[in-house]
Amino acid sequence: MKTSSSTPAPKQHSQSFKLNAQLSFGEVAYQSIQKHFKKSTKYEKGVLADQDPENLHQMRVGMRRLRTAIDVFAPAIQLPQASQRPQVTKISKRLGKVRDLDVLHLWFQHYLQSSSAKATEAEPMQQVLLRLDKQRSKQFTQLPKMFKGKGYCQFVCAYEDWLADPQFSPVAKMPILDVLPDLLLPLLSQLFLHPGWLVATETIEGRPYPIVGMNPESLDDIFATSGLDLHDLRKQMKRVRYQTEFFIPFFGKSYQVQARSFRDLQELLGLFQDQEVLSDFLATALEPNWPEQLPSLATLLAEERFRNWKQWQTLQLKYLDPKFRRTLSRRVLSPALELTS
């Protein structure tokens, strides 16, 4: 291993090592990047075989985790050009185009088999599924080309070379427990200051509170005007979730519970985004008046969105509470390795 300073570099570990309080920033970075690179690439054959959609899902998740590792450990690592964030994002997006269609297909199939679907909706739904199959086939043909392409081969080789001879910046030698607050506090600040928290709020005594007494119809206007803010908040929450999950072993149980809370909130916001994607696809496949052709589906989606909205408002109120924010910020100021037997 090499760094740009003359002091000793972090020790290289080809296999997982036991966590301890003496680990350096660079050692944790190496382990994380090694883990998620291997996960990102080990599903390639399964993806190409196209027998189990879980392979594609896991490879996409691995790429997302690898991209997060690059973001988290950027101050400590010096990666080759072919292994940096833009290339990982490019691969992840290509996988995502197929995976998103798989998810839509599964959702529509499940709906057709449910008791909510009416017999009159079968024909338009078959049109939707046929369109999905065509789009999915078209997108999937790009995956073998990607895996055989120069960019992907350079990506794999760059990581293999870096893992064999990793390059670090001087800050990589710092103890991981010393740098954790500096990594996580800016992340929380970006989260707390996101405008998505203020969607559908009113000011009472100088502080924002979720508007009460809303009905399903009022959500149409909210998502038309502020849907992008909620979508961007979901992406920010996903970054917070992924980055905090890297460091769960270095905090106590309350931090672990909070990491799960980040996940739950991200997934809840993701349900709103999923409905937007689903509605947009139906509008393309069946024209914008698709609710007239699929009335039961339209009703089901509206009811689900309203239920999810009420859950969101409960969490929104919690995250707008300044006491909760201060407690969460203090929590990341005191990392301490929680050893497990």
C-alpha positions as CSV (number, residue, x, y, z in Angstrom):
1,M,0.0,0.0,0.0
2,K,1.1,3.5,-0.7
3,T,0.2,6.9,0.5
4,S,1.2,10.4,-0.5
5,S,3.1,10.9,2.8
6,S,6.2,9.2,4.1
7,T,4.5,7.6,7.2
8,P,3.5,4.0,7.1
9,A,0.4,3.1,5.1
10,P,-2.6,1.3,6.6
11,K,-2.2,-2.5,6.6
12,Q,-3.6,-4.4,3.8
13,H,-6.2,-7.2,4.5
14,S,-7.1,-9.6,1.8
15,Q,-9.8,-11.1,4.0
16,S,-12.2,-9.7,6.6
17,F,-10.6,-8.7,9.8
18,K,-11.9,-8.4,13.3
19,L,-13.0,-4.9,14.2
20,N,-11.0,-3.1,16.9
21,A,-10.6,0.5,18.1
22,Q,-7.1,0.7,16.6
23,L,-8.3,0.4,13.0
24,S,-7.4,3.2,10.7
25,F,-9.6,5.1,8.3
26,G,-7.8,3.5,5.4
27,E,-8.1,-0.1,6.8
28,V,-11.9,0.3,7.1
29,A,-12.0,1.9,3.6
30,Y,-10.1,-1.0,2.1
31,Q,-12.3,-3.7,3.7
32,S,-15.5,-1.9,2.6
33,I,-14.4,-1.4,-1.0
34,Q,-13.1,-4.9,-1.3
35,K,-16.4,-6.3,0.1
36,H,-18.7,-4.3,-2.2
37,F,-16.6,-4.7,-5.3
38,K,-16.7,-8.4,-5.0
39,K,-20.5,-8.3,-4.4
40,S,-20.9,-6.0,-7.4
41,T,-19.2,-8.4,-9.8
42,K,-19.9,-11.9,-8.6
43,Y,-23.5,-11.8,-10.0
44,E,-22.4,-11.1,-13.6
45,K,-22.9,-14.7,-14.8
46,G,-26.3,-14.9,-13.1
47,V,-27.4,-11.7,-14.6
48,L,-26.5,-12.8,-18.1
49,A,-28.2,-16.2,-17.6
50,D,-31.4,-14.2,-16.8
51,Q,-33.0,-17.1,-14.9
52,D,-33.5,-15.4,-11.5
53,P,-34.2,-11.6,-11.3
54,E,-32.6,-11.6,-7.8
55,N,-29.1,-11.7,-9.5
56,L,-29.8,-8.5,-11.2
57,H,-31.2,-6.9,-8.1
58,Q,-28.2,-8.0,-6.0
59,M,-25.7,-6.7,-8.5
60,R,-27.4,-3.4,-8.7
61,V,-27.4,-3.2,-4.9
62,G,-23.7,-4.0,-4.8
63,M,-23.0,-1.2,-7.3
64,R,-24.9,1.2,-5.1
65,R,-23.0,0.1,-2.0
66,L,-19.7,0.4,-3.9
67,R,-20.6,3.9,-5.0
68,T,-21.5,4.8,-1.4
69,A,-18.2,3.4,-0.2
70,I,-16.4,5.7,-2.7
71,D,-18.3,8.7,-1.4
72,V,-17.8,7.8,2.3
73,F,-14.1,7.0,2.0
74,A,-13.2,9.6,-0.6
75,P,-10.9,11.6,1.8
76,A,-8.8,8.5,2.4
77,I,-8.5,6.7,-0.9
78,Q,-6.9,7.5,-4.3
79,L,-8.7,5.4,-7.0
80,P,-7.8,5.0,-10.7
81,Q,-9.9,6.9,-13.1
82,A,-11.7,3.8,-14.4
83,S,-12.9,2.9,-10.9
84,Q,-14.3,6.2,-9.8
85,R,-17.8,7.2,-9.1
86,P,-19.0,8.1,-12.7
87,Q,-18.1,4.7,-14.0
88,V,-19.9,2.9,-11.1
89,T,-23.0,5.2,-11.7
90,K,-23.0,4.4,-15.4
91,I,-23.0,0.6,-14.7
92,S,-25.7,1.0,-12.0
93,K,-28.0,3.0,-14.2
94,R,-27.7,0.4,-17.0
95,L,-28.6,-2.4,-14.5
96,G,-31.4,-0.2,-13.1
97,K,-33.2,0.2,-16.4
98,V,-33.8,-3.5,-16.5
99,R,-34.4,-4.0,-12.8
100,D,-37.1,-1.2,-12.7
101,L,-39.0,-3.0,-15.5
102,D,-38.8,-6.3,-13.6
103,V,-40.3,-4.6,-10.5
104,L,-43.1,-3.1,-12.5
105,H,-43.8,-6.5,-14.2
106,L,-44.0,-8.3,-10.8
107,W,-46.2,-5.6,-9.4
108,F,-48.7,-5.7,-12.3
109,Q,-48.8,-9.5,-12.2
110,H,-49.5,-9.5,-8.5
111,Y,-52.3,-7.0,-9.0
112,L,-53.9,-9.1,-11.7
113,Q,-53.9,-12.1,-9.4
114,S,-55.4,-10.1,-6.5
115,S,-59.0,-9.8,-5.5
116,S,-58.8,-6.0,-6.2
117,A,-58.6,-6.5,-10.0
118,K,-61.8,-6.5,-12.0
119,A,-62.4,-8.8,-14.9
120,T,-62.8,-5.7,-17.2
121,E,-59.2,-4.7,-16.3
122,A,-57.6,-7.9,-17.6
123,E,-57.4,-6.7,-21.2
124,P,-55.7,-3.3,-20.7
125,M,-53.4,-4.9,-18.1
126,Q,-52.3,-7.5,-20.7
127,Q,-51.4,-4.6,-23.0
128,V,-49.3,-3.1,-20.2
129,L,-47.5,-6.4,-19.5
130,L,-46.8,-6.9,-23.2
131,R,-45.3,-3.4,-23.5
132,L,-43.2,-4.1,-20.4
133,D,-41.9,-7.3,-21.9
134,K,-40.9,-5.5,-25.1
135,Q,-39.1,-2.8,-23.2
136,R,-37.4,-5.2,-20.9
137,S,-36.1,-7.3,-23.8
138,K,-34.8,-4.2,-25.5
139,Q,-33.0,-3.0,-22.3
140,F,-31.6,-6.4,-21.5
141,T,-29.8,-6.7,-24.8
142,Q,-27.6,-3.8,-23.6
143,L,-26.2,-5.8,-20.7
144,P,-24.1,-8.3,-22.6
145,K,-22.7,-5.4,-24.6
146,M,-21.8,-3.6,-21.4
147,F,-20.1,-6.6,-19.8
148,K,-18.0,-7.2,-22.9
149,G,-17.3,-3.5,-23.4
150,K,-14.1,-1.7,-22.8
151,G,-15.5,0.5,-20.0
152,Y,-16.6,-2.4,-17.8
153,C,-13.4,-4.4,-18.4
154,Q,-11.3,-1.3,-17.4
155,F,-13.6,-0.9,-14.3
156,V,-12.9,-4.5,-13.1
157,C,-9.2,-4.3,-13.8
158,A,-8.9,-1.0,-12.1
159,Y,-10.4,-2.3,-8.9
160,E,-8.3,-5.5,-9.0
161,D,-5.2,-3.5,-9.4
162,W,-6.1,-1.1,-6.6
163,L,-7.0,-3.9,-4.2
164,A,-3.6,-5.5,-5.0
165,D,-1.8,-2.2,-4.5
166,P,-4.1,0.4,-2.9
167,Q,-3.2,4.1,-2.9
168,F,-4.2,6.3,0.1
169,S,-4.1,9.9,1.1
170,P,-2.4,10.9,4.4
171,V,-5.7,11.1,6.3
172,A,-6.1,7.3,5.8
173,K,-3.7,6.8,8.8
174,M,-6.1,8.5,11.2
175,P,-8.0,6.2,13.7
176,I,-11.5,5.5,12.4
177,L,-13.1,6.5,15.7
178,D,-11.5,9.9,15.4
179,V,-12.9,10.7,12.0
180,L,-16.4,9.2,12.3
181,P,-18.1,12.4,13.6
182,D,-16.5,14.5,10.8
183,L,-17.9,12.0,8.3
184,L,-21.4,11.8,9.6
185,L,-22.2,15.2,11.0
186,P,-22.1,17.0,7.5
187,L,-24.4,14.2,6.2
188,L,-26.9,14.8,8.9
189,S,-26.8,18.6,8.3
190,Q,-27.6,18.1,4.7
191,L,-30.5,15.8,5.6
192,F,-32.0,18.2,8.3
193,L,-31.8,21.2,5.9
194,H,-33.5,19.5,3.0
195,P,-36.6,21.4,1.7
196,G,-38.5,18.1,1.5
197,W,-39.3,18.2,5.2
198,L,-41.3,21.4,4.6
199,V,-43.7,19.9,2.1
200,A,-47.3,20.4,3.2
201,T,-46.4,22.1,6.4
202,E,-47.8,25.2,8.2
203,T,-45.9,27.6,10.5
204,I,-47.1,27.6,14.1
205,E,-45.3,29.8,16.6
206,G,-42.4,30.1,14.2
207,R,-41.9,26.4,13.6
208,P,-43.1,24.1,10.8
209,Y,-45.7,21.4,11.4
210,P,-47.4,19.0,9.1
211,I,-50.8,20.2,7.9
212,V,-53.5,18.1,9.5
213,G,-56.9,17.1,8.1
214,M,-55.8,16.4,4.6
215,N,-57.8,14.2,2.3
216,P,-56.7,11.9,-0.6
217,E,-57.7,14.4,-3.3
218,S,-55.5,17.1,-1.8
219,L,-52.4,14.9,-2.3
220,D,-52.7,15.3,-6.1
221,D,-51.8,19.0,-5.8
222,I,-49.1,18.4,-3.3
223,F,-47.3,15.8,-5.5
224,A,-47.8,18.0,-8.6
225,T,-46.0,20.9,-6.9
226,S,-43.7,19.3,-4.4
227,G,-43.2,15.7,-5.6
228,L,-39.7,16.4,-6.8
229,D,-38.7,17.7,-3.3
230,L,-39.9,14.5,-1.8
231,H,-38.2,12.4,-4.4
232,D,-34.9,14.2,-3.7
233,L,-35.4,13.8,0.0
234,R,-35.7,10.1,-0.6
235,K,-32.3,10.1,-2.4
236,Q,-30.7,12.1,0.4
237,M,-32.2,9.7,3.0
238,K,-30.8,6.7,1.0
239,R,-27.3,8.3,1.1
240,V,-27.7,8.8,4.8
241,R,-28.9,5.2,5.3
242,Y,-26.2,3.6,3.2
243,Q,-23.4,5.7,4.7
244,T,-24.5,5.2,8.3
245,E,-24.8,1.5,7.8
246,F,-21.1,1.3,7.1
247,F,-20.4,2.3,10.6
248,I,-23.0,0.4,12.7
249,P,-20.3,-1.7,14.5
250,F,-18.7,1.5,15.8
251,F,-21.7,2.7,17.7
252,G,-24.2,1.4,20.3
253,K,-27.6,-0.1,19.9
254,S,-29.5,3.2,19.7
255,Y,-27.5,4.0,16.6
256,Q,-28.4,0.7,15.1
257,V,-32.1,1.4,15.7
258,Q,-31.7,4.8,14.1
259,A,-30.0,3.2,11.1
260,R,-33.1,1.0,10.6
261,S,-35.3,4.1,11.0
262,F,-33.4,5.7,8.1
263,R,-34.0,2.6,6.0
264,D,-37.8,2.6,6.9
265,L,-38.2,6.2,6.0
266,Q,-36.3,5.9,2.8
267,E,-38.5,2.9,1.8
268,L,-41.6,4.8,2.7
269,L,-40.6,7.8,0.5
270,G,-39.7,5.2,-2.1
271,L,-43.4,4.1,-2.2
272,F,-44.4,7.5,-3.4
273,Q,-41.8,7.5,-6.1
274,D,-42.8,3.9,-7.2
275,Q,-46.4,5.1,-7.7
276,E,-45.2,8.0,-9.8
277,V,-43.2,5.7,-12.0
278,L,-46.1,3.3,-12.2
279,S,-48.6,6.0,-13.1
280,D,-46.2,7.5,-15.8
281,F,-45.8,4.0,-17.3
282,L,-49.5,3.5,-17.5
283,A,-50.0,6.9,-19.0
284,T,-47.6,5.9,-21.8
285,A,-49.0,2.4,-22.3
286,L,-52.7,3.2,-22.1
287,E,-52.9,7.0,-22.6
288,P,-53.3,9.6,-19.8
289,N,-56.9,8.5,-19.1
290,W,-55.7,5.1,-17.8
291,P,-57.7,5.5,-14.5
292,E,-60.9,5.2,-16.6
293,Q,-59.6,1.9,-18.1
294,L,-58.3,0.6,-14.7
295,P,-60.7,2.2,-12.1
296,S,-60.0,-0.4,-9.4
297,L,-56.3,0.0,-9.8
298,A,-56.6,3.8,-9.6
299,T,-58.6,3.5,-6.4
300,L,-56.2,1.1,-4.9
301,L,-53.2,3.4,-5.6
302,A,-55.0,6.4,-4.2
303,E,-55.9,4.6,-1.0
304,E,-52.4,3.3,-0.6
305,R,-50.8,6.7,-1.2
306,F,-53.1,8.2,1.5
307,R,-52.2,5.5,4.0
308,N,-48.5,6.0,3.3
309,W,-48.9,9.8,3.6
310,K,-50.3,9.5,7.1
311,Q,-47.3,7.4,8.0
312,W,-45.0,10.0,6.4
313,Q,-46.6,12.9,8.4
314,T,-45.8,11.1,11.7
315,L,-42.2,10.7,10.7
316,Q,-42.1,14.2,9.2
317,L,-43.2,15.6,12.6
318,K,-40.5,13.6,14.4
319,Y,-37.7,14.8,12.1
320,L,-38.8,18.5,12.3
321,D,-38.5,18.3,16.1
322,P,-35.3,20.3,17.0
323,K,-34.8,18.1,20.1
324,F,-34.8,14.9,18.0
325,R,-32.3,16.5,15.6
326,R,-29.9,17.5,18.4
327,T,-30.1,14.1,20.0
328,L,-29.3,12.4,16.7
329,S,-26.3,14.8,16.1
330,R,-25.0,14.1,19.6
331,R,-25.2,10.4,19.0
332,V,-22.7,10.4,16.2
333,L,-20.3,12.5,18.2
334,S,-19.3,9.6,20.5
335,P,-18.4,6.5,18.5
336,A,-17.2,3.5,20.5
337,L,-16.6,0.1,19.1
338,E,-19.3,-2.3,20.3
339,L,-17.5,-5.7,20.4
340,T,-19.5,-8.8,19.7
341,S,-18.6,-12.3,21.0
